[in-house]
Amino acid sequence: SQTIHQWPATLVQPVGSPLSLECTVEGTSNPNLYWYRQAAGRGLQLLFYSIGIDQISSEVPQNLSASRPQDRQFILSSKKLLLSDSGFYLCAWSVIDSNTIYFGEGSWLTVV
Amino acid sequence: GEDVEQSLFLSVREGDSSVINCTYTDSSSTYLYWYKQEPGAGLQLLTYIFSNMDMKQDQRLTVLLNKKDKHLSLRIADTQTGDSAIYFCAEGAPRGTDKLIFGTGTRLQVFP
């Protein structure tokens, strides 16, 4: 069966520090991969999605970037965090041409 | 444009039925989804309905789709305290993009 893991689960970082959130999927090949953000009191915002290695689309301009160095690995990064980057970040995957998306457990980021 | 709307809060007594409503704008969506997010956790796919269906029932869950009005609802029968969570409605973006557009989520609180 397929599983998705993301880490760390919680993170407290000072403003201006770098960020790296990692996500891996097991049990499937060539998945679509996604990073979503859920800000406090708001819905889910799609940040990045990827249909293959090194193929990444950014949905909104922001202080973040994403990379996919391997088929089942998706990394969310920032060189310098802002206070507004605080939120709950969710990695997700889906099978190509399927709209059904499966989510990881999420990572809480607090920028102080 | 793409927009999915939900009311923010719903409070029900244990044992009653809950009805969570959602409106969407993209009439080309082929699938519509309900996800559940328990406190501090990722999203769990509850159920989905294909756009050519009016209703889908799965144990205590009933999904109703009014395609003419672009209205989707989730009914939870015999609501339990364990059903307390945030419920997200999502519509599938046009085929080929493999993205979901999420609503803001409805926080369901079940009291004894």
Chai-1 contact restraints between the chains, C-beta under 6 A:
chainA,res_idxA,chainB,res_idxB,connection_type,confidence,min_distance_angstrom,max_distance_angstrom,comment,restraint_id
A,N32,B,D98,contact,1.0,0.0,6.0,A-B,restraint_1
A,G43,B,F102,contact,1.0,0.0,6.0,A-B,restraint_2
A,G43,B,G103,contact,1.0,0.0,6.0,A-B,restraint_3
A,G43,B,T104,contact,1.0,0.0,6.0,A-B,restraint_4
A,G43,B,G105,contact,1.0,0.0,6.0,A-B,restraint_5
A,L44,B,F102,contact,1.0,0.0,6.0,A-B,restraint_6
A,L90,B,G42,contact,1.0,0.0,6.0,A-B,restraint_7
A,S94,B,D98,contact,1.0,0.0,6.0,A-B,restraint_8
A,N99,B,Y31,contact,1.0,0.0,6.0,A-B,restraint_9
A,N99,B,G92,contact,1.0,0.0,6.0,A-B,restraint_10
A,I101,B,L100,contact,1.0,0.0,6.0,A-B,restraint_11
A,F103,B,G42,contact,1.0,0.0,6.0,A-B,restraint_12
A,F103,B,L43,contact,1.0,0.0,6.0,A-B,restraint_13
A,G104,B,G42,contact,1.0,0.0,6.0,A-B,restraint_14
A,E105,B,A41,contact,1.0,0.0,6.0,A-B,restraint_15
A,E105,B,G42,contact,1.0,0.0,6.0,A-B,restraint_16
A,G106,B,G42,contact,1.0,0.0,6.0,A-B,restraint_17
